[in-house]
Amino acid sequence: MTGQGSSQKTLILGVGNIIMGDEGFGVHVVRGLNESKLPADVRVEEGGVGGFNLLGSLEGISRVIVVDVMMTDIAPGEILLFKPGPDFGEPGKNIISFHQVGVVELVQMWGLLGYEPKIYYLVTRPEKLEWGTELSPDVQRAADKAIGLLESLCHDNFAGLERKVKICTL
């Protein structure tokens, strides 16, 4: 189930809540990428807050780059590209309802269903999480950087991706 017989090799998945300010970072980034001419083997998808609705997104995919916000040590306006370690998860998160499924749980479910693409995260730290559809100036700057980095990686056929990636175990 991991990419046999399909020209779609890479999925760039932008997630987040577009009406909660900086939480919509991933969606803003993929909307910006949709204006770019990317190689045919790259699919860009706006995942929003799709949760389990995104389980079928991996047919024919061998690499996924999830674009999202995350509470990290980086400053708003900076971006971090990382590969999750084997014990990666959100510290202190206890799921008591299927409505609380986030992207980390989604990635874990993909594995249970037999999808095993390489997973990467491209994140920034949010500055404000409040009602509104605009990104804060720092997070907009991060979105512009993320779009530029993703365009460059796509056009270079992801050569050097592993050199740019940090390993994160959170």
C-alpha positions as CSV (number, residue, x, y, z in Angstrom):
1,M,0.0,0.0,0.0
2,T,3.0,2.3,0.0
3,G,3.1,3.9,-3.4
4,Q,3.1,1.0,-5.9
5,G,1.9,1.9,-9.4
6,S,1.1,5.6,-8.9
7,S,2.7,8.7,-10.2
8,Q,1.8,10.5,-7.0
9,K,4.8,10.1,-4.7
10,T,4.8,13.1,-2.3
11,L,1.9,14.6,-0.4
12,I,2.2,18.0,1.1
13,L,-0.6,18.1,3.7
14,G,-1.5,21.5,5.3
15,V,-3.5,21.1,8.5
16,G,-5.0,23.5,11.0
17,N,-8.0,25.6,11.8
18,I,-8.2,28.4,9.3
19,I,-10.5,30.5,11.5
20,M,-8.2,30.5,14.5
21,G,-5.5,32.8,13.4
22,D,-2.0,31.2,13.4
23,E,-3.6,27.8,13.8
24,G,-4.3,28.0,10.1
25,F,-0.6,28.2,9.1
26,G,-0.6,24.8,7.3
27,V,-3.7,25.7,5.3
28,H,-2.2,29.1,4.3
29,V,1.0,27.4,3.2
30,V,-0.7,24.9,0.9
31,R,-2.9,27.5,-0.5
32,G,0.2,29.4,-1.4
33,L,1.7,26.3,-3.0
34,N,-1.4,25.8,-5.1
35,E,-0.3,29.0,-6.9
36,S,3.1,27.4,-7.8
37,K,3.8,25.1,-10.7
38,L,5.0,21.9,-8.9
39,P,6.2,18.6,-10.4
40,A,3.4,16.1,-11.3
41,D,4.6,13.7,-8.7
42,V,3.7,16.1,-5.9
43,R,0.2,16.5,-4.6
44,V,-0.8,19.4,-2.3
45,E,-3.8,18.9,-0.1
46,E,-5.6,21.2,2.3
47,G,-6.4,18.9,5.3
48,G,-7.8,21.6,7.6
49,V,-9.1,19.8,10.7
50,G,-10.1,16.7,8.8
51,G,-9.0,14.1,11.4
52,F,-10.0,10.6,10.4
53,N,-11.4,11.9,7.1
54,L,-7.8,12.1,5.9
55,L,-7.1,8.4,6.4
56,G,-7.5,7.7,2.6
57,S,-5.1,10.4,1.5
58,L,-2.1,8.1,1.2
59,E,-3.0,5.8,-1.7
60,G,0.2,5.8,-3.9
61,I,2.1,8.1,-1.6
62,S,5.7,7.4,-0.5
63,R,6.5,10.7,1.3
64,V,4.3,13.0,3.4
65,I,5.2,16.5,4.6
66,V,2.7,17.7,7.2
67,V,2.6,21.5,7.5
68,D,1.2,22.7,10.9
69,V,1.9,24.8,13.9
70,M,3.4,23.2,17.0
71,M,4.5,24.5,20.4
72,T,8.3,24.2,19.9
73,D,11.3,26.1,21.1
74,I,11.6,28.0,17.9
75,A,10.4,31.6,17.7
76,P,7.2,32.5,15.7
77,G,8.5,33.4,12.2
78,E,11.0,30.6,12.1
79,I,10.3,27.2,10.6
80,L,11.5,23.7,11.6
81,L,11.6,20.7,9.3
82,F,11.8,17.5,11.2
83,K,11.3,13.7,11.0
84,P,9.4,12.3,14.0
85,G,11.3,9.7,16.1
86,P,9.6,6.4,17.0
87,D,8.1,7.7,20.3
88,F,6.9,11.1,18.9
89,G,3.7,12.4,20.4
90,E,2.1,15.4,21.9
91,P,3.2,15.7,25.6
92,G,0.3,15.6,28.0
93,K,-2.4,14.9,25.4
94,N,-5.1,12.5,26.6
95,I,-7.7,11.6,23.9
96,I,-11.1,10.9,25.3
97,S,-13.1,11.4,22.1
98,F,-12.7,10.8,18.3
99,H,-13.3,14.6,18.0
100,Q,-9.9,15.2,19.6
101,V,-7.9,13.3,16.9
102,G,-5.0,15.4,15.7
103,V,-2.3,14.9,13.0
104,V,-0.1,12.8,15.3
105,E,-2.9,10.3,15.8
106,L,-3.7,10.4,12.1
107,V,-0.1,9.4,11.3
108,Q,-0.3,6.6,13.8
109,M,-3.5,5.3,12.2
110,W,-1.9,5.3,8.8
111,G,0.6,2.9,10.1
112,L,-2.1,0.6,11.5
113,L,-3.8,0.6,8.1
114,G,-0.5,-0.5,6.4
115,Y,0.5,2.9,4.9
116,E,4.2,3.5,5.6
117,P,5.3,6.6,3.8
118,K,8.2,8.6,5.1
119,I,6.7,11.3,7.4
120,Y,8.1,14.8,7.8
121,Y,6.7,17.8,9.6
122,L,7.3,21.5,8.6
123,V,6.2,23.6,11.5
124,T,6.3,27.0,13.1
125,R,5.3,28.2,16.6
126,P,2.0,30.1,16.7
127,E,2.0,33.6,18.1
128,K,-1.7,34.0,18.5
129,L,-4.5,31.5,18.6
130,E,-7.7,33.5,18.4
131,W,-10.7,34.0,16.1
132,G,-9.6,35.4,12.8
133,T,-8.5,34.3,9.4
134,E,-5.2,36.2,9.1
135,L,-1.9,35.0,10.3
136,S,0.2,37.2,12.7
137,P,3.0,39.0,10.9
138,D,5.7,36.6,12.2
139,V,3.7,33.5,11.3
140,Q,3.0,35.0,7.8
141,R,6.8,35.4,7.5
142,A,7.1,31.7,8.4
143,A,4.5,30.8,5.9
144,D,6.4,32.6,3.1
145,K,9.6,30.8,4.2
146,A,7.8,27.4,4.2
147,I,6.4,28.0,0.7
148,G,9.9,28.9,-0.6
149,L,11.5,25.8,1.1
150,L,8.8,23.4,-0.2
151,E,9.0,24.9,-3.7
152,S,12.8,24.4,-3.7
153,L,12.5,20.8,-2.3
154,C,9.9,19.9,-4.9
155,H,11.9,21.3,-7.9
156,D,15.1,19.6,-6.6
157,N,13.1,16.3,-6.4
158,F,13.7,16.3,-2.7
159,A,17.4,15.9,-3.1
160,G,19.1,16.9,0.2
161,L,15.9,16.6,2.2
162,E,17.5,14.3,4.8
163,R,20.3,16.8,5.3
164,K,17.8,19.6,6.1
165,V,15.8,17.5,8.6
166,K,16.2,17.3,12.3
167,I,15.1,14.2,14.3
168,C,12.5,15.0,16.9
169,T,11.2,12.8,19.6
170,L,9.1,15.2,21.7
